[in-house]
Amino acid sequence: MTRPTSRSLAQSNAHFRRAVDRLPLGVSSSFRYWGDDRTIYVERGKGGRLWDVDGNEYVDYRLGYGPAILGYADDRVDAAARAGMEVGGVFALSTRRELAVAERIAKMVPSVELVRFSNSGTEAVMAALRLARAYTGREAYVLVEGSYHGLFDAAMWMANVADWQPGQGDPAKVPYSRGIPQTVGALAHLTPMNDSERLEDLFRRHGDRLAAMLIEPIQGNCCAISARPEFVRLARALCDRHGVLLIVDEVKTGFRVAKGGVQALIGVRPDISTFAKAMANGYQIAAIGGRAEVMRTFRPGGAAHGGTYTAHSVALAAAEKTLEILDETPALADIAAYGERLKAGIGAILDRRGIVHSFSGHPAMFGLFFAAAPPDNYRDWKRSDYSFYDALARRLHDAGVICEPDSREPWFVCAAHDAACLADTLQGFEAALDQTLDLVEAEALA
Ligand code: PMP
């Protein structure tokens, strides 16, 4: 396949015009809509690349928001999934493989003593919060500003940093969308990442009414902003003091930044953890895991949990194979090494042009900022020139490199990204950057 120098989206555009008559925004998730004339439709993906319906080839750093940890259509995982299909799907009964996958997760993540499966990150976090409420008998909970925990109403409260200016007090707590009842949000307490004093104050005032604190120590939907280890350890200590459960949401970090997730890097033991994306290389499965005493609250008369498609034989078989590979091969070390090479390459290109920048997160999922230091919390993100990032992202797509158009989404690396992907990416990055700089200069002159 040759790499087009300037891409045509004629087929995607034509498909969009038909699709929009039947699918809202022409897509199945609003984030997949990139504008009437820039929304692309995928023909197929393989390894670290994907091809759109116009035949344009891209090196992909979204990877479906993280799931394709080994690369698209990994032959080993797909063969396992086909064998899983032979089992027969779902039965409203359990199969033996559930235990095998649970054993593997418990081996990789020591805080996980018991496991329940779900189908998506949203479902897993929703179940984790219900579990914490059932176990503690309390209803309120803490969310860290800039976090994303899925599409259920209780998680969809955020700090409105977009309409806020530094020095104005706290950003307002607002729902992510219309249709989310205000009464739900009354139970959510937002607190800024890495602000120990604010966290202590929150627990002092509300600690005895809190069921849980939810945290993503590397924020997978907010620039890979990272918690300082001492902040997470403080959260652990405050939770212990007030009888609150610590939920570490590893939906993006789990089985990616380390075999044991971000909790292994920080050295903190959550009561409950949630996993999804990297667990089965793109097949639909998620997990809730944690302390045995807490997890046993999943029982009749305790916290309800289940679901028709839970532990589907295809997804379960894919999870078994994916986790085996991540646990028993150097895949995660290879991913991190590629991420370091990619950051170094991008950094060198930016340095040559004197462009101030920094990286956040982990080499397997990192944020790129046009600021001297990465943000310490979501409010800080305002300091970085995200409009330049947004313009660059569009040019990168034209140059055959896919990253999220929104600077809050990190770049994801997979085990199939190879030397050819790196060379194509850096070539594309350089071209896209120069085009963006020309554009900015032209706008300044206009
Ligand atoms: N938690 C985190 C940290 C996530 O990044 C996401 C998805 N981006 C979710 C929960 C929700 O997962 P899903 O999209 O599978 O429902």
Residues whose N, C-alpha, C, O or C-beta is under 5 A from the ligand:
A	BS01	PMP	S120 G121 T122 E123 Y148 H149 G150 E216 G220 D249 V251 K252 A276
